Amino acid sequence: MPEPSLELPIQMVQKMMDTQREIREDVRETKTRLGRLESDVAGLHTFLAEQSVHFSRFSDRLERVARRLELRSD
C-alpha cells in the first residue's frame, strides 16, 4: 500500500493562497482607482459650481449693458 502523501493538499492550499493574494491585489487596485474617481468627481462638482457663479456674473453684466443701451426696460 502506498504511503499517504501531503504533497497534493499542500499544492492545493498553495494555489488557493496564490489566488487569494491576486484577489487582494485586484481589490487594492480597485480601491485606489475608485478613490481617484471620487476625487475627480468632487473636482468636477467644484468646477461646475465655479462656472455657475461666473455665468451668473456674466448674466448680470449683460443685463446692465442691455439696460444702458436701452435694449431692455425694467
N, CA, C and O atoms as CSV, one atom per row, in Angstrom:
chain,resi,resn,atom,element,x,y,z
A,1,MET,N,N,0.851,-1.171,0.000
A,1,MET,CA,C,0.000,0.000,0.000
A,1,MET,C,C,0.899,1.238,0.000
A,1,MET,O,O,1.856,1.315,0.770
A,2,PRO,N,N,0.585,2.211,-0.872
A,2,PRO,CA,C,1.432,3.397,-0.924
A,2,PRO,C,C,1.269,4.254,0.333
A,2,PRO,O,O,0.214,4.300,0.965
A,3,GLU,N,N,2.341,4.906,0.648
A,3,GLU,CA,C,2.339,5.765,1.829
A,3,GLU,C,C,1.583,7.064,1.504
A,3,GLU,O,O,1.809,7.660,0.451
A,4,PRO,N,N,0.696,7.501,2.394
A,4,PRO,CA,C,-0.058,8.737,2.130
A,4,PRO,C,C,0.901,9.932,2.037
A,4,PRO,O,O,1.877,10.046,2.778
A,5,SER,N,N,0.569,10.809,1.091
A,5,SER,CA,C,1.416,11.984,0.871
A,5,SER,C,C,0.612,13.260,1.097
A,5,SER,O,O,-0.574,13.329,0.771
A,6,LEU,N,N,1.259,14.245,1.645
A,6,LEU,CA,C,0.623,15.543,1.869
A,6,LEU,C,C,0.911,16.513,0.731
A,6,LEU,O,O,0.506,17.674,0.784
A,7,GLU,N,N,1.601,16.047,-0.286
A,7,GLU,CA,C,2.009,16.924,-1.374
A,7,GLU,C,C,0.811,17.540,-2.108
A,7,GLU,O,O,0.798,18.745,-2.355
A,8,LEU,N,N,-0.181,16.739,-2.453
A,8,LEU,CA,C,-1.348,17.245,-3.177
A,8,LEU,C,C,-2.128,18.271,-2.353
A,8,LEU,O,O,-2.421,19.348,-2.871
A,9,PRO,N,N,-2.478,17.986,-1.090
A,9,PRO,CA,C,-3.183,19.014,-0.300
A,9,PRO,C,C,-2.350,20.298,-0.132
A,9,PRO,O,O,-2.900,21.399,-0.139
A,10,ILE,N,N,-1.045,20.155,0.017
A,10,ILE,CA,C,-0.191,21.342,0.161
A,10,ILE,C,C,-0.213,22.166,-1.124
A,10,ILE,O,O,-0.262,23.395,-1.069
A,11,GLN,N,N,-0.179,21.503,-2.278
A,11,GLN,CA,C,-0.242,22.213,-3.557
A,11,GLN,C,C,-1.582,22.936,-3.713
A,11,GLN,O,O,-1.638,24.066,-4.200
A,12,MET,N,N,-2.645,22.274,-3.298
A,12,MET,CA,C,-3.981,22.883,-3.398
A,12,MET,C,C,-4.089,24.115,-2.500
A,12,MET,O,O,-4.628,25.144,-2.907
A,13,VAL,N,N,-3.578,24.001,-1.290
A,13,VAL,CA,C,-3.605,25.142,-0.370
A,13,VAL,C,C,-2.751,26.279,-0.916
A,13,VAL,O,O,-3.141,27.443,-0.824
A,14,GLN,N,N,-1.594,25.958,-1.481
A,14,GLN,CA,C,-0.716,26.984,-2.050
A,14,GLN,C,C,-1.416,27.697,-3.211
A,14,GLN,O,O,-1.321,28.918,-3.332
A,15,LYS,N,N,-2.112,26.949,-4.057
A,15,LYS,CA,C,-2.838,27.549,-5.175
A,15,LYS,C,C,-3.939,28.468,-4.668
A,15,LYS,O,O,-4.136,29.557,-5.208
A,16,MET,N,N,-4.662,28.036,-3.629
A,16,MET,CA,C,-5.708,28.890,-3.048
A,16,MET,C,C,-5.105,30.166,-2.463
A,16,MET,O,O,-5.676,31.247,-2.603
A,17,MET,N,N,-3.966,30.040,-1.817
A,17,MET,CA,C,-3.311,31.223,-1.243
A,17,MET,C,C,-2.845,32.176,-2.343
A,17,MET,O,O,-2.954,33.393,-2.191
A,18,ASP,N,N,-2.329,31.636,-3.448
A,18,ASP,CA,C,-1.912,32.470,-4.572
A,18,ASP,C,C,-3.109,33.208,-5.171
A,18,ASP,O,O,-3.030,34.394,-5.491
A,19,THR,N,N,-4.210,32.483,-5.315
A,19,THR,CA,C,-5.435,33.091,-5.845
A,19,THR,C,C,-5.926,34.195,-4.913
A,19,THR,O,O,-6.325,35.266,-5.370
A,20,GLN,N,N,-5.898,33.936,-3.620
A,20,GLN,CA,C,-6.333,34.936,-2.644
A,20,GLN,C,C,-5.434,36.170,-2.704
A,20,GLN,O,O,-5.919,37.295,-2.582
A,21,ARG,N,N,-4.143,35.969,-2.887
A,21,ARG,CA,C,-3.200,37.082,-2.998
A,21,ARG,C,C,-3.532,37.940,-4.235
A,21,ARG,O,O,-3.508,39.169,-4.172
A,22,GLU,N,N,-3.840,37.276,-5.347
A,22,GLU,CA,C,-4.206,38.003,-6.567
A,22,GLU,C,C,-5.488,38.802,-6.365
A,22,GLU,O,O,-5.600,39.939,-6.824
A,23,ILE,N,N,-6.446,38.206,-5.680
A,23,ILE,CA,C,-7.705,38.901,-5.407
A,23,ILE,C,C,-7.451,40.121,-4.531
A,23,ILE,O,O,-8.015,41.188,-4.775
A,24,ARG,N,N,-6.616,39.975,-3.526
A,24,ARG,CA,C,-6.288,41.122,-2.654
A,24,ARG,C,C,-5.643,42.249,-3.453
A,24,ARG,O,O,-5.962,43.420,-3.246
A,25,GLU,N,N,-4.744,41.904,-4.359
A,25,GLU,CA,C,-4.094,42.921,-5.188
A,25,GLU,C,C,-5.116,43.612,-6.084
A,25,GLU,O,O,-5.079,44.831,-6.247
A,26,ASP,N,N,-6.032,42.830,-6.668
A,26,ASP,CA,C,-7.081,43.414,-7.512
A,26,ASP,C,C,-7.982,44.352,-6.714
A,26,ASP,O,O,-8.334,45.431,-7.190
A,27,VAL,N,N,-8.352,43.945,-5.508
A,27,VAL,CA,C,-9.215,44.780,-4.661
A,27,VAL,C,C,-8.479,46.064,-4.281
A,27,VAL,O,O,-9.067,47.146,-4.286
A,28,ARG,N,N,-7.204,45.942,-3.956
A,28,ARG,CA,C,-6.408,47.119,-3.599
A,28,ARG,C,C,-6.348,48.096,-4.780
A,28,ARG,O,O,-6.507,49.303,-4.596
A,29,GLU,N,N,-6.119,47.578,-5.984
A,29,GLU,CA,C,-6.069,48.431,-7.179
A,29,GLU,C,C,-7.438,49.069,-7.445
A,29,GLU,O,O,-7.527,50.243,-7.804
A,30,THR,N,N,-8.493,48.284,-7.266
A,30,THR,CA,C,-9.842,48.805,-7.477
A,30,THR,C,C,-10.152,49.930,-6.491
A,30,THR,O,O,-10.740,50.943,-6.871
A,31,LYS,N,N,-9.763,49.759,-5.242
A,31,LYS,CA,C,-9.989,50.809,-4.240
A,31,LYS,C,C,-9.229,52.084,-4.602
A,31,LYS,O,O,-9.752,53.189,-4.461
A,32,THR,N,N,-7.998,51.921,-5.068
A,32,THR,CA,C,-7.197,53.081,-5.459
A,32,THR,C,C,-7.856,53.816,-6.621
A,32,THR,O,O,-7.976,55.041,-6.603
A,33,ARG,N,N,-8.279,53.064,-7.622
A,33,ARG,CA,C,-8.910,53.681,-8.786
A,33,ARG,C,C,-10.233,54.348,-8.414
A,33,ARG,O,O,-10.550,55.424,-8.921
A,34,LEU,N,N,-11.000,53.718,-7.536
A,34,LEU,CA,C,-12.266,54.293,-7.087
A,34,LEU,C,C,-12.017,55.594,-6.327
A,34,LEU,O,O,-12.754,56.566,-6.495
A,35,GLY,N,N,-10.993,55.612,-5.503
A,35,GLY,CA,C,-10.645,56.839,-4.784
A,35,GLY,C,C,-10.302,57.970,-5.738
A,35,GLY,O,O,-10.695,59.117,-5.522
A,36,ARG,N,N,-9.562,57.641,-6.800
A,36,ARG,CA,C,-9.238,58.662,-7.804
A,36,ARG,C,C,-10.489,59.164,-8.497
A,36,ARG,O,O,-10.634,60.363,-8.735
A,37,LEU,N,N,-11.397,58.248,-8.824
A,37,LEU,CA,C,-12.645,58.654,-9.468
A,37,LEU,C,C,-13.469,59.565,-8.565
A,37,LEU,O,O,-14.021,60.568,-9.017
A,38,GLU,N,N,-13.545,59.208,-7.297
A,38,GLU,CA,C,-14.289,60.045,-6.349
A,38,GLU,C,C,-13.675,61.439,-6.273
A,38,GLU,O,O,-14.389,62.440,-6.226
A,39,SER,N,N,-12.368,61.493,-6.261
A,39,SER,CA,C,-11.680,62.778,-6.221
A,39,SER,C,C,-11.957,63.588,-7.487
A,39,SER,O,O,-12.205,64.792,-7.422
A,40,ASP,N,N,-11.912,62.918,-8.633
A,40,ASP,CA,C,-12.191,63.603,-9.896
A,40,ASP,C,C,-13.622,64.125,-9.953
A,40,ASP,O,O,-13.860,65.239,-10.420
A,41,VAL,N,N,-14.567,63.332,-9.482
A,41,VAL,CA,C,-15.968,63.763,-9.480
A,41,VAL,C,C,-16.143,64.971,-8.556
A,41,VAL,O,O,-16.866,65.910,-8.890
A,42,ALA,N,N,-15.490,64.948,-7.409
A,42,ALA,CA,C,-15.565,66.093,-6.496
A,42,ALA,C,C,-14.990,67.336,-7.169
A,42,ALA,O,O,-15.534,68.431,-7.030
A,43,GLY,N,N,-13.887,67.161,-7.898
A,43,GLY,CA,C,-13.295,68.278,-8.625
A,43,GLY,C,C,-14.231,68.822,-9.685
A,43,GLY,O,O,-14.310,70.035,-9.881
A,44,LEU,N,N,-14.946,67.934,-10.374
A,44,LEU,CA,C,-15.906,68.378,-11.384
A,44,LEU,C,C,-17.055,69.154,-10.747
A,44,LEU,O,O,-17.522,70.149,-11.302
A,45,HIS,N,N,-17.508,68.696,-9.582
A,45,HIS,CA,C,-18.578,69.426,-8.888
A,45,HIS,C,C,-18.112,70.840,-8.534
A,45,HIS,O,O,-18.860,71.805,-8.694
A,46,THR,N,N,-16.897,70.953,-8.060
A,46,THR,CA,C,-16.341,72.261,-7.722
A,46,THR,C,C,-16.248,73.132,-8.963
A,46,THR,O,O,-16.621,74.305,-8.933
A,47,PHE,N,N,-15.749,72.561,-10.056
A,47,PHE,CA,C,-15.625,73.307,-11.313
A,47,PHE,C,C,-16.991,73.792,-11.790
A,47,PHE,O,O,-17.133,74.946,-12.193
A,48,LEU,N,N,-17.994,72.918,-11.745
A,48,LEU,CA,C,-19.333,73.314,-12.194
A,48,LEU,C,C,-19.920,74.413,-11.305
A,48,LEU,O,O,-20.586,75.323,-11.800
A,49,ALA,N,N,-19.680,74.330,-10.020
A,49,ALA,CA,C,-20.172,75.377,-9.115
A,49,ALA,C,C,-19.505,76.710,-9.439
A,49,ALA,O,O,-20.165,77.749,-9.444
A,50,GLU,N,N,-18.202,76.688,-9.710
A,50,GLU,CA,C,-17.486,77.916,-10.068
A,50,GLU,C,C,-18.008,78.479,-11.383
A,50,GLU,O,O,-18.178,79.690,-11.520
A,51,GLN,N,N,-18.261,77.605,-12.347
A,51,GLN,CA,C,-18.780,78.064,-13.642
A,51,GLN,C,C,-20.162,78.672,-13.490
A,51,GLN,O,O,-20.501,79.634,-14.180
A,52,SER,N,N,-20.956,78.119,-12.595
A,52,SER,CA,C,-22.284,78.668,-12.343
A,52,SER,C,C,-22.190,80.092,-11.809
A,52,SER,O,O,-22.963,80.965,-12.203
A,53,VAL,N,N,-21.238,80.317,-10.908
A,53,VAL,CA,C,-21.032,81.667,-10.362
A,53,VAL,C,C,-20.587,82.617,-11.473
A,53,VAL,O,O,-21.091,83.735,-11.580
A,54,HIS,N,N,-19.642,82.168,-12.296
A,54,HIS,CA,C,-19.165,83.008,-13.392
A,54,HIS,C,C,-20.294,83.327,-14.374
A,54,HIS,O,O,-20.405,84.457,-14.851
A,55,PHE,N,N,-21.115,82.348,-14.670
A,55,PHE,CA,C,-22.221,82.556,-15.590
A,55,PHE,C,C,-23.222,83.556,-15.019
A,55,PHE,O,O,-23.738,84.410,-15.739
A,56,SER,N,N,-23.491,83.442,-13.721
A,56,SER,CA,C,-24.417,84.386,-13.087
A,56,SER,C,C,-23.873,85.806,-13.165
A,56,SER,O,O,-24.618,86.743,-13.451
A,57,ARG,N,N,-22.580,85.967,-12.912
A,57,ARG,CA,C,-21.971,87.292,-13.007
A,57,ARG,C,C,-22.042,87.829,-14.437
A,57,ARG,O,O,-22.340,89.003,-14.654
A,58,PHE,N,N,-21.770,86.968,-15.395
A,58,PHE,CA,C,-21.834,87.378,-16.801
A,58,PHE,C,C,-23.251,87.791,-17.171
A,58,PHE,O,O,-23.452,88.786,-17.867
A,59,SER,N,N,-24.220,87.034,-16.709
A,59,SER,CA,C,-25.621,87.348,-16.973
A,59,SER,C,C,-25.989,88.708,-16.385
A,59,SER,O,O,-26.680,89.496,-17.031
A,60,ASP,N,N,-25.532,88.987,-15.170
A,60,ASP,CA,C,-25.792,90.296,-14.542
A,60,ASP,C,C,-25.170,91.430,-15.364
A,60,ASP,O,O,-25.798,92.465,-15.586
A,61,ARG,N,N,-23.940,91.221,-15.807
A,61,ARG,CA,C,-23.268,92.247,-16.616
A,61,ARG,C,C,-24.004,92.473,-17.923
A,61,ARG,O,O,-24.158,93.617,-18.350
A,62,LEU,N,N,-24.452,91.433,-18.555
A,62,LEU,CA,C,-25.164,91.549,-19.813
A,62,LEU,C,C,-26.472,92.314,-19.624
A,62,LEU,O,O,-26.840,93.122,-20.476
A,63,GLU,N,N,-27.160,92.075,-18.546
A,63,GLU,CA,C,-28.393,92.812,-18.255
A,63,GLU,C,C,-28.112,94.298,-18.063
A,63,GLU,O,O,-28.872,95.143,-18.536
A,64,ARG,N,N,-27.003,94.622,-17.360
A,64,ARG,CA,C,-26.651,96.031,-17.168
A,64,ARG,C,C,-26.332,96.701,-18.495
A,64,ARG,O,O,-26.734,97.841,-18.725
A,65,VAL,N,N,-25.619,96.013,-19.363
A,65,VAL,CA,C,-25.289,96.566,-20.677
A,65,VAL,C,C,-26.570,96.788,-21.474
A,65,VAL,O,O,-26.725,97.828,-22.114
A,66,ALA,N,N,-27.472,95.841,-21.445
A,66,ALA,CA,C,-28.734,95.973,-22.181
A,66,ALA,C,C,-29.540,97.154,-21.661
A,66,ALA,O,O,-30.146,97.886,-22.445
A,67,ARG,N,N,-29.553,97.346,-20.344
A,67,ARG,CA,C,-30.277,98.491,-19.785
A,67,ARG,C,C,-29.631,99.809,-20.222
A,67,ARG,O,O,-30.329,100.769,-20.550
A,68,ARG,N,N,-28.317,99.847,-20.225
A,68,ARG,CA,C,-27.614,101.070,-20.631
A,68,ARG,C,C,-27.875,101.406,-22.090
A,68,ARG,O,O,-27.974,102.577,-22.458
A,69,LEU,N,N,-27.984,100.395,-22.900
A,69,LEU,CA,C,-28.241,100.622,-24.314
A,69,LEU,C,C,-29.729,100.742,-24.616
A,69,LEU,O,O,-30.148,100.864,-25.767
A,70,GLU,N,N,-30.497,100.702,-23.559
A,70,GLU,CA,C,-31.954,100.814,-23.641
A,70,GLU,C,C,-32.553,99.726,-24.528
A,70,GLU,O,O,-33.549,99.942,-25.218
A,71,LEU,N,N,-31.929,98.564,-24.494
A,71,LEU,CA,C,-32.476,97.427,-25.230
A,71,LEU,C,C,-33.540,96.696,-24.418
A,71,LEU,O,O,-34.365,95.942,-24.934
A,72,ARG,N,N,-33.472,96.961,-23.143
A,72,ARG,CA,C,-34.430,96.313,-22.254
A,72,ARG,C,C,-34.856,97.325,-21.205
A,72,ARG,O,O,-34.011,98.039,-20.665
A,73,SER,N,N,-36.119,97.402,-20.909
A,73,SER,CA,C,-36.562,98.344,-19.876
A,73,SER,C,C,-37.122,97.568,-18.698
A,73,SER,O,O,-37.725,96.507,-18.863
A,74,ASP,N,N,-36.913,98.116,-17.501
A,74,ASP,CA,C,-37.416,97.498,-16.263
A,74,ASP,C,C,-38.485,98.354,-15.651
A,74,ASP,O,O,-39.033,98.006,-14.605
